[in-house]
Amino acid sequence: MAVAILRGPDSELTRNLSELEKSLGVDLKINQNGDLQLNNLNDLELIAGVNNAAQAIFIRLSVEPGSLLYHPEIGTDLQVGQKTKDAFTIQAQILKSLLNDERFEDVQAKVSVLGDRVLTNIRVALANTGIAVPLQFTTPA
């Protein structure tokens, strides 16, 4: 999936970003419920750089595989309410979903199903930086 790379003049949002941060793209900002975020003028908010990369990870882990019409490769079975949780399948989905985004490289994932919980450990490196971010979270099975 292609990421919007900034090619025009800097805006207020991107003026203080490094070239590396600009390469992480700009997108519409969403809130924790997955809804578009509005500013105090009721205009759509934008998100850029590292924050956009973090939002991309959140989206890729929050949607079900195949639920995005033009990006069926995005998603995992980590959503609450799934009937079965197969650790190997979820791990493969995390790797596939994150590695399909050119902003990320060297993605490692370990998923364990522990009774009624799914424990997920992920390490994601931002492309061309060597900077790795560890993520750990638990979701209900």
C-alpha positions as CSV (number, residue, x, y, z in Angstrom):
1,M,0.0,0.0,0.0
2,A,1.4,3.4,-1.0
3,V,1.9,6.1,1.5
4,A,1.3,9.7,0.6
5,I,4.7,11.3,0.5
6,L,4.8,15.1,0.8
7,R,6.1,16.8,-2.3
8,G,4.6,20.3,-2.1
9,P,5.4,23.3,0.1
10,D,5.4,22.7,3.9
11,S,2.2,23.3,5.8
12,E,1.8,24.2,9.4
13,L,1.5,20.5,10.1
14,T,4.7,19.5,8.3
15,R,6.9,22.6,8.7
16,N,8.9,21.2,11.6
17,L,9.1,17.6,10.4
18,S,12.3,16.0,9.3
19,E,12.5,14.4,5.8
20,L,12.2,11.0,7.5
21,E,9.1,12.1,9.4
22,K,7.6,13.5,6.1
23,S,8.2,10.1,4.5
24,L,5.9,8.6,7.1
25,G,3.0,10.4,5.4
26,V,0.0,12.5,6.3
27,D,-3.5,11.1,6.8
28,L,-6.9,12.0,8.3
29,K,-6.8,11.7,12.0
30,I,-9.1,9.2,13.7
31,N,-10.0,8.9,17.4
32,Q,-9.9,5.8,19.6
33,N,-13.4,4.8,18.3
34,G,-12.2,4.9,14.7
35,D,-14.2,8.0,13.9
36,L,-12.8,11.0,12.0
37,Q,-11.4,13.6,14.4
38,L,-12.7,17.2,13.9
39,N,-11.0,20.3,15.2
40,N,-12.7,23.2,16.9
41,L,-13.7,24.7,13.5
42,N,-15.4,21.4,12.6
43,D,-12.8,20.7,10.0
44,L,-11.1,17.3,9.6
45,E,-7.9,17.0,11.5
46,L,-4.7,15.7,9.9
47,I,-2.0,13.6,11.4
48,A,1.6,13.3,10.1
49,G,5.0,11.8,10.7
50,V,5.5,9.3,13.6
51,N,2.0,9.9,14.9
52,N,0.6,8.9,11.5
53,A,2.8,5.7,11.5
54,A,1.4,4.9,15.0
55,Q,-2.1,5.5,13.8
56,A,-1.5,3.2,10.8
57,I,-0.4,0.4,13.2
58,F,-3.6,1.0,15.3
59,I,-5.8,0.7,12.2
60,R,-4.0,-2.4,10.8
61,L,-4.5,-4.2,14.1
62,S,-8.1,-2.9,14.7
63,V,-9.8,-4.0,11.5
64,E,-10.8,-7.4,10.4
65,P,-9.1,-8.9,7.3
66,G,-11.0,-8.1,4.2
67,S,-13.1,-5.3,5.8
68,L,-11.5,-2.5,3.8
69,L,-12.7,-2.8,0.2
70,Y,-9.5,-1.4,-1.5
71,H,-7.1,-2.9,1.1
72,P,-8.2,-6.4,1.9
73,E,-4.6,-7.3,3.1
74,I,-5.0,-5.1,6.1
75,G,-6.3,-6.5,9.3
76,T,-6.2,-9.1,12.0
77,D,-8.6,-11.3,14.0
78,L,-7.8,-9.4,17.3
79,Q,-11.3,-7.9,17.4
80,V,-13.4,-8.6,20.5
81,G,-16.2,-11.1,19.7
82,Q,-14.4,-13.5,17.4
83,K,-15.5,-17.1,18.1
84,T,-12.1,-18.7,17.8
85,K,-8.6,-17.4,18.3
86,D,-5.8,-19.3,16.6
87,A,-2.4,-17.7,17.8
88,F,-0.5,-18.8,14.7
89,T,-3.1,-17.3,12.3
90,I,-3.3,-14.0,14.2
91,Q,0.5,-13.8,14.3
92,A,0.6,-14.4,10.5
93,Q,-2.1,-11.7,10.0
94,I,-0.1,-9.2,12.1
95,L,3.0,-9.8,10.1
96,K,1.3,-9.6,6.7
97,S,-0.7,-6.5,7.6
98,L,2.2,-4.5,8.9
99,L,4.8,-5.7,6.3
100,N,2.4,-4.6,3.5
101,D,3.1,-1.0,4.7
102,E,6.4,0.4,3.3
103,R,6.8,2.5,6.4
104,F,7.6,-0.6,8.5
105,E,10.3,-3.3,8.3
106,D,11.6,-6.0,10.5
107,V,8.3,-6.7,12.1
108,Q,8.3,-9.4,14.8
109,A,5.2,-10.8,16.5
110,K,4.4,-13.3,19.1
111,V,0.8,-14.2,20.0
112,S,-0.3,-16.4,22.8
113,V,-3.8,-17.5,23.7
114,L,-4.2,-17.7,27.4
115,G,-7.6,-18.9,28.3
116,D,-10.0,-16.0,27.6
117,R,-7.2,-13.6,26.7
118,V,-4.9,-13.1,23.7
119,L,-1.5,-11.7,24.6
120,T,0.3,-10.0,21.8
121,N,4.0,-8.8,21.7
122,I,5.0,-6.9,18.6
123,R,8.3,-5.2,17.6
124,V,8.0,-2.8,14.6
125,A,10.9,-1.0,13.1
126,L,10.4,2.2,11.1
127,A,11.8,1.8,7.6
128,N,15.3,3.2,7.0
129,T,15.8,4.2,10.6
130,G,16.7,1.1,12.7
131,I,14.3,2.5,15.3
132,A,12.2,-0.3,16.7
133,V,9.0,0.2,18.8
134,P,7.9,-2.6,21.1
135,L,4.2,-3.0,21.6
136,Q,2.5,-5.3,24.1
137,F,-1.3,-5.6,24.7
138,T,-3.9,-8.1,25.7
139,T,-7.3,-8.5,24.1
140,P,-10.3,-10.7,25.2
141,A,-10.5,-13.9,23.3
